[in-house]
Amino acid sequence: MQINNDPQRGPAAPQTSGNGSKQTSYLGPGLEIKGEISGNEDLKLDSKVEGHVLIGGFRVTLGPRARVEAEIVAREVVISGEIMGNVRASDRIEIKKEATVVGDLKTEKIMVEEGAYVKGTIEIDRHGNPIGVDLDSLLVKSGRE
């Protein structure tokens, strides 16, 4: 369900799938966020973010207009925009051809499309240590507590 159909502004409320069980929050290109974003649902960013993005057992999608200077910790991360910072995903990281990534990556699986720019180390964690969906376990796993 999308409340606002204006393509310039994007959705004004979380989106749900047809069965209503999965929500995705969206932060559009008109926003600049400094600090920490944390939560228990999928997140799509097309905004400028500085700080930390801690989504735990969910997916973070950086759209083509995203400009992120942050640490990202999630279950899955899909990058189409720019990120300067470390990314840790318990399941997978997907880097699209138009993406720019400067930072260290740690995940169980990774996919990098031809044409993407990646500068940093890549560590494949074969043990697949799960990241909890609650904030306390997320902070412990990311070494911030």
N, C-alpha and C positions, 0 to 999 in steps of 0.2 A: 504494500500500500504506500503510495507516495502522495503526500498532502499538497505539495507545491509543484506544479508542472513547469514553472519558469526555468528554461535551460540556463539562463545566466546566473540564477541564484541557487539552483539545485533543490533537493528535498528539504523541507523545513522540519521534518520529523523522522524518527527511525523508520526504516523500510522493513517490511516483513515479506516472507515468501508466501506462496499460495496457501500453505497450510497454517500460516500464522505463527509458526514456532521459532523461526530464525530472524533475528533482528540485525540490522546493520546501521550504525550511526554514520553520519556524513558530515564532514567539516569542509566547507567549500573554499574557493580561491580568494574570497574577500576577507578571510580571517587570518590573523596573526596570533599565534599562541606561544606564550613563554611560560615554562613550568613543566608540570607533569600531567600527562593524560593517562588515566587508568580506568579499567572497566571490565565488564563481563559480557561483552558482545562484540561481534565483528565491527571493524572500524574502517571507513574509507576516508583518506585524507587527500584533498587537493589544495591544501592551505600551506602557509608557512608556519613551521613549528620549530621551537628551540627548547630543548630540555630532555624529557624522558617520555616514551610511549610504552606503557606496560599493560598489555592486553591479555596475558596469560594463555589460557587454552583456546584462544580464538584467532581469527585472521585479521591482519592489518594489510590494507591495500593502499599503496601510494600511487595516486593517479598521476597523469602526465604533467599536471600543474603543481604538484607537491614540491616544496623546497624545505627539506627537513635537516636540521642540525640537532640530532638527538640519538640517544640509545633506544633501540627498539627491542622489546622482549615479547614474543607471542608464540602461538603454536605454528602459524604459517604467515609468511610475509611475501607479498607480491609487490614488486617495485617497477613503476613506469616513469617516475619522476626522478628528482635528485635527492640523495641522502649523503650527509657527511656525519658519520657516527657508526658505532658498532651495532650489528644486528644479530640477535640470537633467536632462533626458531626451533622449537622442539621437533617439529615434523619436517618442514621444507621451506626453502627460500626460492622464489622464482624471480629472475631479473629479466625484464623485457628489453627489446632491442633499443628503445629510446632512453633507457635508464642510465643514470650516472651514479655510481656507488663509490664512496671513498670511506673506507673503514673495514674493520675485521668482521668476518662472517662466521657464525658457528651454527650448524644444523645437521640433521640426519640425512637430508636429501637436498640437492641444489640443481637448478636448471638456469642456464645463462644463454639467452638468445644471442645469435651473431649480431654484432653491431653495438652491444652494450659496452659501457666503459666501467671497469671494475679495478680499483686500486686498494690493495689491502690483503690480508691473509684470509684463507678459507680453511676452516677446520670442520671435517666431517665427523660427527659424533655418532658412531655406530651403535651406541647403547640406547640412543633415543630417550634420554632422560626426560620424562614428561614434565611439563610446566603446569602447575595447578591453576585452577580457574579463580581461586580466591586471592585477594591481594596479599595476604600474609605469606602464603606459600610462594607467590610470585616474587616477593621481595627477598625471601630467603634464597631462592634459586638464582636470582640475579646478583647476589652478594651485597645487597644494599642494606641488610639488617644487621 
